[in-house]
């Protein structure tokens, strides 16, 4: 389920409905019509931008190089290679555990992403920049993927730092600006354009049209996820064959080379899948820049306005705090577990590939089962999210147990397999329900503006957690499980803010806000597109 499943309240005041019509600008039609070919080129792009290069194998190869280049701190530096104990390297002025280095570098990457998307994320709304930005980041991401072929020796781990950061940034940015296209695609579907005409002629109600538009957006979002998942499983299956051909499990050298080959292969698939979208996407125009703004300032001003308005809505602000804290908990928990997973499976490319296959299948099943249960028993979004958050807390407890024991806490191969299934079934639905909840506590006409605010907040929290966790590992004598203590405590505190959110009260606050803004005419949102920062959250990737 996504935020598009949430339809306007049929009992809303007529005044509010009239304002919604003005906001959606039903009187304007675009010259564009979304064709089946254009839509499928959009889906196919997502098969390529699946995260295997920049989000999965890139980070694993980076940590693998650190392990091979590092040394056992119990002996003279660089005299004894890393084994089953601690593994350290000098990094940014300190001797650090390699897991701490990964977390620190991850935090730096997310910090750069936050600033970059804050500055240029709003460009997806204005002019015709967005397609070109998507093409630029995609080409750079593919180039980074192929550059890994030159980084197969542990002595080049410093080059791996740069490729790791660039890979994460270009993956996130290309995905962000690509996703920003889907509201326009939904708006220009033939059936949606026909429905809009029927609203203007009085044949169809605004509510029915809004529901159709929401369902169309939801369909595009869900189909793109399904197509990507199916395509990714096929790619991973081919990768298993590549690994067999490279004999990756016969030596450390073969395994390290295999990592780079898989990353480059992923980049090649990405470029192949991206080309149809580059040529078939219609260059739909965006908005004109508001008076007194420029492309360099619009992103910052947009977020500032959204935050100012959010302060007037108590329930929205409470959820904003929860979203900031719990987003940090989940993002950092997954990153910490990822570093433990790599070391537990001894950086085996074959094991990691098979784990990804299991994880993808479990994610699809988990999201479907959550949606099926909610639809069957008509459970509220807050209740479903609360249930989901409980399992995120359990995940931190799982890791916390490993602080003082080697028997449990992501320290065995069987635990890693179990984690992939657990994460997919019980944790992954967070990416759908946390976004839907935003729509339930945000005023409808300014929905996209508030999503932009939540997106920036989410990206900000994404770099704070890894930096803190890196410092905790260093301060705890390289105990890689110690960050779970911080994450568990933060998770419990954040849950209190979710518990305080009153959704019915939020609806009343939003109705009062909408009527006040209608009189003040403070906003004039358009239907053309949504901000890039906003759009990425519709598909669940931060």
C-alpha positions in Angstrom: 0.0 0.0 0.0 1.2 3.5 -0.8 0.1 7.0 0.1 -1.9 7.0 -3.1 -4.4 4.6 -1.6 -5.6 7.4 0.7 -8.6 9.1 -1.0 -10.0 12.4 0.1 -12.7 12.3 2.8 -16.1 12.3 1.1 -17.5 14.2 4.1 -15.1 17.0 3.7 -16.6 20.5 3.6 -17.7 21.8 0.1 -15.3 24.7 0.6 -12.4 22.3 1.1 -13.4 20.4 -2.0 -13.6 23.6 -4.1 -10.1 24.5 -2.9 -8.8 21.0 -3.9 -10.2 21.6 -7.4 -8.4 24.9 -7.7 -5.2 23.3 -6.5 -5.3 20.5 -9.0 -6.1 22.9 -11.7 -8.6 20.8 -13.5 -9.0 23.4 -16.1 -5.6 22.8 -17.7 -4.8 19.9 -19.9 -1.4 18.8 -21.1 -0.5 18.0 -24.7 1.2 14.8 -23.6 -0.3 11.3 -23.5 1.4 8.5 -21.7 1.8 5.6 -24.1 2.3 1.9 -23.2 5.8 2.1 -24.7 6.8 5.1 -22.6 5.4 3.5 -19.5 7.3 0.2 -20.0 10.6 2.1 -20.7 10.0 3.6 -17.3 9.6 0.2 -15.7 12.6 -1.2 -17.5 14.9 1.6 -16.2 14.2 0.4 -12.7 15.5 -3.1 -13.5 18.8 -1.5 -14.2 18.8 0.9 -11.3 18.2 -1.9 -8.8 21.0 -1.0 -6.4 23.2 -4.0 -7.0 26.2 -1.9 -8.1 26.1 1.1 -5.8 24.1 -0.2 -2.9 24.9 -3.9 -2.6 28.1 -5.2 -4.2 29.9 -1.8 -4.1 29.8 -1.6 -0.3 30.7 -5.3 0.1 33.7 -4.9 -2.2 34.8 -1.8 -0.3 34.7 -3.7 3.1 36.4 -6.7 1.5 39.3 -4.5 0.4 39.5 -3.0 3.8 39.7 -6.4 5.4 42.4 -7.6 3.0 44.4 -4.4 3.5 44.0 -4.2 7.3 45.9 -5.8 10.2 45.3 -7.4 13.5 45.6 -4.7 16.2 47.0 -7.2 18.7 50.3 -7.3 16.8 52.7 -4.8 15.3 50.9 -2.7 12.6 50.7 -4.5 9.2 52.7 -7.5 10.5 49.7 -9.9 10.9 46.8 -9.8 8.4 43.2 -9.7 9.7 41.6 -13.0 10.8 38.7 -13.9 13.1 39.5 -11.1 15.5 39.5 -7.3 15.2 40.7 -5.7 11.9 41.9 -2.1 11.8 43.3 0.5 9.4 44.4 4.1 9.7 41.6 6.4 8.4 40.9 10.1 8.8 43.6 10.6 11.5 42.8 7.5 13.7 43.3 3.8 13.8 39.8 2.5 13.2 38.0 -0.9 13.0 37.1 -1.5 9.4 33.4 -1.7 10.2 33.7 1.7 11.8 35.4 2.9 8.6 32.5 1.7 6.5 29.9 3.4 8.8 31.9 6.6 8.8 32.2 6.6 5.1 28.6 5.8 4.7 27.7 8.8 6.9 29.9 11.1 4.8 28.1 9.8 1.7 24.6 10.5 3.1 25.7 13.9 4.3 26.8 14.8 0.8 23.5 13.4 -0.5 21.4 15.4 1.9 23.1 18.7 0.9 23.0 17.9 -2.8 19.4 16.9 -2.9 18.4 19.8 -0.7 20.0 22.1 -3.2 18.9 20.5 -6.5 16.1 18.2 -5.5 13.4 20.8 -6.2 14.8 21.1 -9.8 12.5 18.2 -10.7 9.6 20.6 -10.3 10.8 23.5 -12.4 11.6 23.8 -16.1 12.7 20.8 -18.1 15.8 19.9 -16.1 14.8 16.6 -14.6 15.4 14.2 -17.5 18.8 15.6 -18.1 19.7 15.3 -14.4 18.6 11.6 -14.5 20.7 11.0 -17.5 23.8 12.7 -16.0 23.7 10.8 -12.7 23.0 7.5 -14.5 26.0 7.9 -16.8 28.2 8.8 -13.9 26.9 5.8 -11.8 27.6 3.4 -14.7 31.1 4.9 -15.1 31.7 4.3 -11.4 30.6 0.7 -11.8 33.1 0.1 -14.5 35.8 1.9 -12.6 35.7 -0.9 -10.0 37.4 -3.1 -12.5 40.6 -1.1 -11.8 40.2 -1.6 -8.0 40.9 -5.3 -7.4 44.0 -5.1 -5.3 43.8 -4.4 -1.5 46.5 -1.7 -1.8 43.9 0.4 -3.7 41.4 0.5 -0.9 41.7 4.3 -0.7 40.4 4.5 -4.3 37.6 2.2 -3.1 36.6 5.0 -0.6 36.0 7.4 -3.5 34.1 4.8 -5.6 32.0 3.8 -2.6 30.9 7.3 -1.9 30.3 8.2 -5.6 28.4 4.9 -6.1 26.0 5.6 -3.3 25.4 9.2 -4.3 24.9 8.6 -8.0 22.6 5.6 -7.3 20.4 7.6 -4.9 20.3 10.8 -7.1 19.5 8.9 -10.4 16.8 6.9 -8.6 15.4 10.1 -7.1 15.0 12.1 -10.3 13.8 9.0 -12.2 11.0 8.4 -9.7 9.9 12.1 -9.9 8.6 11.3 -13.4 5.8 8.9 -12.3 3.1 11.4 -11.2 3.3 13.0 -14.6 3.1 9.6 -16.3 0.0 8.8 -14.2 -1.6 12.2 -14.9 -1.2 11.8 -18.7 -2.6 8.2 -18.9 -5.5 8.2 -21.4 -8.0 7.0 -18.8 -7.0 9.7 -16.3 -7.2 12.5 -19.0 -10.7 11.2 -20.0 -11.7 11.2 -16.3 -10.6 14.8 -15.9 -12.7 15.8 -18.9 -15.7 14.1 -17.4 -15.2 16.0 -14.1 -15.2 19.3 -16.0 -18.4 18.3 -17.9 -20.1 17.2 -14.7 -20.3 13.5 -15.6 -17.8 12.3 -12.9 -17.3 13.6 -9.3 -14.0 15.0 -8.1 -13.8 12.3 -5.5 -14.0 9.5 -8.2 -11.4 11.3 -10.4 -9.0 11.7 -7.4 -9.5 8.0 -6.6 -8.8 7.0 -10.2 -5.6 9.2 -10.2 -4.5 7.7 -6.9 -5.0 4.2 -8.1 -3.2 4.9 -11.4 -0.2 6.3 -9.5 -0.3 3.3 -7.1 -0.5 0.9 -10.0 2.6 2.4 -11.7 4.5 2.4 -8.4 3.6 -1.3 -7.6 4.1 -2.5 -11.2 7.5 -0.9 -11.3 8.5 -2.6 -8.0 7.3 -5.9 -9.3 9.1 -5.6 -12.7 12.3 -4.5 -10.9 12.1 -7.4 -8.5 11.5 -10.0 -11.2 14.3 -8.5 -13.3 16.7 -8.3 -10.4 16.2 -12.0 -9.6 17.0 -12.9 -13.2 20.2 -10.7 -13.1 21.3 -12.4 -9.8 20.7 -15.8 -11.4 23.0 -14.8 -14.3 25.5 -13.6 -11.7 25.6 -17.0 -10.0 26.7 -18.4 -13.4 29.3 -15.7 -13.8 30.7 -16.5 -10.3 30.9 -20.2 -11.2 32.8 -19.3 -14.4 35.2 -17.1 -12.5 35.6 -19.8 -9.8 35.1 -17.1 -7.2 35.1 -19.6 -4.3 38.6 -21.1 -5.1 40.7 -18.2 -3.9 40.6 -14.8 -2.2 42.0 -13.2 -5.4 39.3 -14.8 -7.5 36.6 -13.6 -5.0 37.9 -10.0 -5.0 38.0 -9.9 -8.8 34.5 -11.4 -8.9 33.2 -8.5 -6.8 34.4 -5.9 -9.3 33.1 -8.0 -12.3 29.7 -8.2 -10.7 29.6 -4.4 -10.1 30.7 -3.7 -13.7 28.1 -6.2 -15.0 25.4 -4.5 -13.0 26.5 -1.1 -14.5 26.3 -2.5 -18.0 22.8 -3.9 -17.4 21.8 -0.5 -15.9 22.9 1.4 -19.0 21.2 -1.1 -21.3 17.9 -0.8 -19.4 18.2 3.0 -19.2 18.6 3.8 -22.9 14.9 3.2 -23.8 13.8 5.6 -21.1 16.4 8.3 -22.1 14.9 8.3 -25.7 11.2 7.6 -25.1 10.5 9.8 -22.1 8.4 12.9 -23.1 9.9 16.1 -22.0 7.0 17.4 -19.9 7.5 21.0 -18.8 7.7 21.9 -15.1 6.7 24.9 -13.2 8.0 28.5 -13.5 10.3 29.6 -10.7 8.4 31.7 -8.1 9.4 35.4 -8.0 12.5 36.2 -6.0 13.9 32.7 -6.3 16.5 31.0 -8.4 17.6 27.4 -9.1 20.2 27.8 -6.4 17.7 28.9 -3.7 14.4 27.2 -4.5 15.2 24.0 -2.7 16.2 25.6 0.5 13.2 28.0 0.4 10.8 25.1 -0.3 11.9 23.2 2.7 11.9 26.3 4.9 8.3 27.0 3.9 7.3 23.4 4.6 8.9 23.3 8.0 7.3 26.6 9.0 3.8 25.3 8.0 4.5 21.9 9.7 5.1 23.8 13.0 1.4 24.9 12.9 0.3 21.2 12.8 1.0 19.5 16.1 0.2 15.9 15.0 2.3 16.4 11.8 5.2 17.7 13.8 5.0 14.7 16.3 5.2 12.3 13.3 8.0 14.3 11.8 10.0 13.7 15.0 9.2 10.0 15.0 10.1 9.7 11.3 13.4 11.4 11.9 14.4 9.1 14.8 13.0 5.8 13.5 14.4 6.4 10.0 17.8 6.9 11.6 17.4 3.7 13.6 16.4 1.5 10.6 18.9 2.9 8.2 21.8 2.6 10.6 20.7 -0.9 11.8 20.6 -2.2 8.3 24.1 -0.7 7.6 25.6 -2.2 10.8 24.1 -5.6 10.0 25.4 -5.3 6.5 29.0 -4.9 7.8 28.5 -7.9 10.1 27.0 -10.0 7.3 29.9 -9.4 5.0 32.4 -10.6 7.6 30.3 -13.6 8.7 30.1 -15.0 5.2 33.8 -14.1 4.7 33.0 -11.7 1.9 31.9 -14.6 -0.4 30.4 -13.2 -3.6 28.4 -16.4 -4.1 26.9 -16.4 -0.6 26.0 -12.7 -0.8 24.4 -13.2 -4.2 22.3 -16.1 -3.0 21.3 -14.0 0.1 20.1 -11.2 -2.1 17.9 -13.6 -4.0 16.3 -14.8 -0.8 16.0 -11.2 0.5 14.2 -9.9 -2.6 11.7 -12.8 -2.6 11.0 -12.2 1.1 10.5 -8.5 0.6 7.9 -8.9 -2.1 6.1 -11.5 0.0 6.3 -9.3 3.1 4.8 -6.2 1.5 2.1 -8.2 -0.1 1.1 -10.0 3.1 1.0 -6.8 5.1 -1.2 -5.2 2.5 -3.4 -8.3 2.3 -3.9 -8.4 6.1 -4.7 -4.7 6.3 -7.2 -4.9 3.4 -8.9 -8.0 4.9 -9.3 -6.7 8.4 -9.4 -2.9 7.6 -6.6 -2.1 9.9 -5.5 1.6 10.2 -2.2 2.7 8.8 -0.9 3.8 12.2 -1.7 0.3 13.6 0.1 -1.4 10.8 3.1 0.9 11.2 3.2 0.4 14.9 3.2 -3.4 14.3 6.0 -3.0 11.8 8.0 -0.8 14.2 7.8 -3.5 16.9 9.8 -5.8 14.6 12.4 -3.1 13.9 13.0 -2.8 17.7 13.3 -6.7 17.8 16.0 -6.4 15.1 18.0 -4.0 17.3 17.6 -6.4 20.3 18.8 -9.2 18.1 22.0 -7.3 17.5 22.3 -6.1 21.1 22.5 -9.6 22.5 25.7 -10.1 20.6 27.5 -7.3 22.6 28.6 -9.8 25.3 28.3 -13.2 23.5 29.5 -14.9 20.3 26.6 -17.3 20.3 24.0 -14.9 18.9 23.8 -11.4 17.4 24.5 -11.7 13.6 27.6 -13.8 14.2 26.7 -17.0 12.4 25.9 -17.8 8.8 22.5 -19.3 9.8 21.6 -16.0 11.5 22.3 -14.1 8.3 20.0 -16.3 6.2 17.3 -15.9 8.9 17.8 -12.1 8.9 17.2 -11.9 5.2 13.9 -13.6 5.5 13.0 -11.7 8.7 13.9 -8.3 7.2 11.9 -9.0 4.1 8.8 -10.3 5.8 8.6 -8.0 8.9 10.7 -4.9 8.4 10.6 -4.0 4.7 6.9 -2.9 4.8 8.2 0.1 6.7 9.1 1.8 3.4 5.4 1.7 2.4 3.6 2.4 5.6 5.9 5.2 6.8 5.2 7.1 3.6 1.4 6.4 3.7 1.4 7.7 7.3 2.8 11.0 6.0 -0.2 11.4 3.8 -2.5 10.8 6.7 -1.1 13.7 8.8 -0.5 16.2 6.0 -2.9 18.6 4.4 -4.0 17.4 0.9 -3.3 20.5 -1.2 0.3 20.9 0.2 0.9 17.1 0.3 3.9 17.2 -2.0 5.5 20.1 -0.1 5.2 18.2 3.2 6.6 15.1 1.5 9.6 17.1 0.4 10.1 18.2 4.1 9.9 14.6 5.3 12.3 13.4 2.6 15.0 16.0 3.6 14.5 15.0 7.3 14.9 11.4 6.4 18.1 12.0 4.5 19.5 14.1 7.3 18.9 11.3 9.8 20.5 8.8 7.4 24.0 10.3 8.0 23.8 11.0 11.7 23.3 7.4 12.8 26.3 5.9 10.9 28.6 8.7 12.2 27.5 8.1 15.8 27.7 4.3 15.4 31.2 4.6 14.0 32.3 6.6 17.0 30.6 4.1 19.4 32.6 1.2 17.8 35.9 3.1 18.1 35.1 4.1 21.8 34.1 0.5 22.7 37.4 -1.1 21.8 36.1 -2.2 18.4 32.9 -4.0 19.6 31.0 -4.1 16.3 27.7 -4.9 18.1 27.8 -2.0 20.5 25.9 0.4 18.2 22.8 -1.7 18.8 22.6 -0.4 22.3 22.3 3.2 21.0 19.9 2.0 18.2 17.6 0.1 20.6 17.3 3.1 23.0 16.7 5.5 20.1 14.1 3.2 18.7 12.1 3.0 21.9 12.2 6.8 22.3 11.0 7.3 18.8 8.1 4.9 19.2 6.7 7.1 22.0 6.3 9.9 19.5 4.3 7.6 17.1 2.1 6.6 20.0 1.3 10.3 20.7 0.2 10.9 17.1 -3.7 11.2 16.9 -4.7 10.7 13.3 -8.4 11.8 13.7 -7.2 15.0 15.5 -4.6 15.5 12.7 -7.4 15.4 10.1 -9.2 18.2 12.0 -6.0 20.2 12.2 -5.4 19.8 8.5 -9.0 20.8 7.6 -8.6 24.0 9.6 -5.2 24.6 8.0 -6.6 24.1 4.4 -9.4 26.6 4.9 -7.0 29.1 6.4 -4.6 28.7 3.5 -7.4 28.9 1.0 -8.2 32.3 2.3 -4.5 33.4 2.4 -3.7 31.7 -1.0 -0.2 31.0 0.3 0.4 28.1 -2.0 -0.4 27.2 -5.6 0.8 23.6 -6.1 0.7 22.2 -9.5 -0.1 18.7 -10.8 2.9 18.7 -13.2 5.3 16.8 -11.0 6.5 16.4 -7.5 9.8 17.2 -6.0 12.6 14.7 -6.5 13.2 14.4 -2.8 9.5 13.6 -2.4 9.2 11.1 -5.2 12.0 8.7 -4.1 10.1 7.9 -1.0 7.0 6.6 -2.9 9.0 3.5 -3.9 10.7 2.8 -0.5 14.7 3.4 -1.3 16.6 6.0 1.2 
